[in-house]
Amino acid sequence: MTESYTYLSPIGLMQFDSIDEQLSSIHFVDHEHNTEYFNPDLKENIVRQLDDYFAGRLHYFTLPLKPHGTDFQMRVWKQLEAIEYGKLISYQELALQLGDKNLVRAVGGANSKNPLPIVVPCHRVIGSNKKLVGYAGGLWRKKWLLRHELEFREQRGELF
């Protein structure tokens, strides 16, 4: 049974859906949609980790995840989790990490279907020309997230 909870983030309302007490998807929404029951421990864990992420204290999420996708999409999403906080890679680099530079379009397609934005950091993938391309939540959110991460890396002196 799918349960939903809405969280107000600095980049808008985010709806979290869970299945079997695991986070299955995140969507940016225009209005709250909370189901009668959402596992309170999972909710507390999601809120705490997102609050810490948006405060610059958390770089990797440790939430129980249950995304649904093809085997290839799952491989791409797993690879996204390995991208370091505040770092950027291109779709081509991601395809190479998966073993085939010819997978660039397929990687882009899988990236665009990532059901867990921010937690599985698809926003850290950019075009080969260093341009921001595609983000289900809108390019303004992608830009905000990248600036946010860069700002906290700079504050800690991690860039140079």
C-alpha positions, 0 to 999 in steps of 0.5 A, spaced: 500 500 500 502 506 497 502 512 503 504 519 502 507 525 506 508 532 503 514 536 506 516 543 505 523 544 502 526 551 500 525 549 493 518 547 494 513 542 496 515 535 495 511 529 496 514 522 498 511 516 497 512 509 501 511 502 499 513 497 505 516 502 509 521 504 504 521 510 500 519 509 493 518 516 490 519 523 490 515 528 486 515 536 486 507 538 488 503 544 488 499 542 494 499 538 500 497 530 500 498 526 506 495 520 507 492 518 513 498 513 515 505 514 513 510 510 517 512 515 523 519 512 523 520 513 516 517 520 516 522 522 521 528 519 518 526 523 511 525 529 514 531 529 519 535 527 513 532 532 508 533 538 513 540 536 514 541 536 507 538 543 506 542 545 512 549 543 508 550 538 514 548 531 510 552 529 503 549 522 503 542 519 504 541 513 508 534 512 507 531 505 505 529 506 498 524 502 494 525 505 487 521 501 481 524 501 474 528 496 469 534 493 470 538 498 466 534 504 470 536 501 476 544 500 474 544 508 472 540 510 479 545 506 483 551 509 479 548 516 481 548 515 488 556 514 487 556 521 485 560 526 490 556 531 494 557 538 490 561 534 484 558 534 477 559 529 471 556 529 464 551 524 461 557 521 457 562 520 463 556 516 466 555 512 460 562 510 460 562 508 468 557 503 466 561 501 461 559 503 454 560 510 451 554 509 446 549 509 452 549 516 453 541 517 450 539 511 454 543 514 461 539 520 459 533 517 459 534 513 465 536 519 469 530 523 467 526 517 470 529 517 477 523 516 482 528 519 487 530 526 486 535 529 491 536 522 494 539 519 488 542 525 486 540 526 478 541 533 479 549 532 479 549 530 471 550 535 466 551 535 458 558 534 455 558 542 454 557 543 461 550 546 460 545 544 465 540 540 461 533 536 463 531 536 470 524 533 472 523 538 477 525 544 473 532 547 471 531 552 476 531 547 482 537 543 478 541 550 478 539 551 486 541 544 488 548 545 485 549 552 487 547 549 494 552 544 494 557 548 491 556 553 497 557 548 502 563 545 499 566 552 499 565 554 506 568 547 508 574 549 503 573 542 499 574 545 492 581 547 492 
